[in-house]
Amino acid sequence: MSKRTAVIPVAAALLLAVLPGTAFGQRNPKWGNGGVEFNAHVGILNDEPEFKPGSTGQDLIRRDAIVGGRVYYVFPWRGFFGGEVQNSLQRLNIAGSVSNMQTWWFTGVIGYNFQIGQNLQIFPVAGAGATRFAIETLTPETDFTLSYGVGAKYYVWRDVAVRADIRQHHVPNALEDIRKEATGQDEVISADLIMNELSIGVSYFLGGPKDSDKDGVYDRGDLCPDTPLGQIVDDHGCPLDTDLDGVPDGWDQCPNTPRGATVDEAGCPRDDDLDMVLNGIDQCPDTPPGALVDAHGCPFDTDNDGYLDGIDRCPDTPPGAVVDETGCSEIQEGIKEGLLVLHNVYFDFNEDTLRPESMPILNEVGLALLQRPGIKFEIQGHTDAIGSTEYNQELSDRRAATVLNYLIARYPELDVGLYSARGLGESRPIATNETPEGRQENRRVVFREID
């Protein structure tokens, strides 16, 4: 056997060697999986005659065109058998006389389709049959023929495939009777005829397995035979729902919905309270707009004043402080506005010593001042008109200084250079000094923002 005649057996051996790691991994191929295959093809026939008796000069002219057809029955397990008919017009040179010769092949074959992916099959094929050689002036001759090769089918649709074949046709003792008759010799050199075929064609499949729901998986392997049109299915024909939201991938307009989120009919999640945590995951689905929430969709209230972070204008309100609708206490609002008047900072009678009930109030003032770094404030002390003017002035100076010293000692983060203390005595009353209530109004501590 020459190098050229060995090409097809070697190619078939290599194909079978590499297929097990790929083809057998396809559990349920969706294409070319049974039925009757009708194939029409054309190609090139490269003859390699081995009979060359020196004096008679017998030879075949090579590289002839070939046309033919094939009919196979393909089993559901992808094995197949069938018949082939092919024809080629060749030219035979016998003793210097060149004649046209019609060559027909009638071959029965078996093979197996290895599934490589969804659209591609590769197959080995082998068979035997008869080759008929016919020259007009001579008696036709029919010889036994072996055929073997490999091929591939690529499915452009479930019932239509483009097919390519590489074949080798081996005719033992070819053309002996024709050569004897043409030369008048009783004996001719016995030789084999090797014909290499390369062909391409189109195959149509009829009567294969049904796919009632048109999902690309045949009914016999479809575990979900009523899949609606448009669904993306797995190898078993069941719709995929990658994000497990109850809406199949083929309909899901939001295919990456987080696990646990509730979705609409299009597969898209909702966030009714607009807090960026989806319904179904949101454990607090009625969060007010603007509130800051945790990973479960529940809002924060860092200072526990009843006003949620993100809405609370004063998120650091001290515990127990009375706040308004913005989450801020009167003290925080006063410091923000630059004017805070306190009537509930108490001292011992005729002294500058702070009473204990005043300290929580001043603590809240200190926290509010920390929220306004770099702003200057003057702490003013005011008294009622009981006692002499000089005494009241000196008492108010001491009480204003006591408030400032307390704040600096309690909150060392405050910049002492930004704050000053000044007593104004009874000089700026805001109510009458003739009644106890009026005198209480006049006894006050004021924080005023200054340039």
C-alpha angles and dihedrals in degrees: 000000000000126000091260095051090052094058098086098046090048092048091050092050092051091048093053090047095057099036102078093067092054116019099050091055091075104098099182115007115201100209138056094009104146146324133086118322119209114192133185119186147168130200153137126287116206108195123204109188118187100194111101111150101184102230099041098048098213116178145144122236106235140223100046126172119253133199129182153136137238135200120193136172109222117204120218088250086059099249113129143188132185149121137284134203121192136170135197132175106223135176121231122200113204118172092335095311114115117205134179112246127194111216121196128185122201108184137171113208143181129199148148131241113224110203113228105183123319101303106030132076128177121195143183117216135190134175150141137231144122135301117207118203116194129185117178096233097040138060112269117248129211119201134185112255137195120206131190138155148116136265147170137228125203115195114221088178134003092268101030128066138172109230134197126188136191110195139172119207114198118197112184115212091001124197095357095141094044092049092048091050093045095048099033090232124138092210130042131173110274112229140158123246115220116194119187115204129199112181141163129197150141126269127203122197124212132184097011126148116308126246102197097177094043094231095131095255117103118241095245090062098029111111090183103043096170099057110153117244116273097033123133108229138192126236089282094055096252121134117258121232102184096179094040093230095133095254113104118239094248091062100028110110090184103044096171100059111154116253113273098019117130115235140196125242090281092057095251121134125236133222105193097177093044094229094131092251112109126237110265091034094050109093091186102045096171099059111152116249114273098022118132113239140191127238090282093055095253118135128240126235101184096177095039093229095132094256117106125238110260090035097046109092089196107041093169100059110151117249114276096019117140109237136193128228091287093057093252127122124228089256094052092047092049093051090046091051092046097242125082123171116193123193095171102067102109133196133188113272111287089349138105093226114121116234116229095247089062095059099075089052093052090045088060089048090053092052090049091051090052088058090059105052118182095024119123120226133185117212109214126195120207130186137188122253097262108121130013122324091239093052093047091050092051092046093050091051091054094045093049089050091049091055092049093047091050093052094048091048093045095044110030089175088076115100103241091203091067096060134067135177127220133173118218097180114196095330098106110041118178095190140024118288091210095084133050090238093053093047089051089054091052094051100081147129117230130197110201126181112232135189 
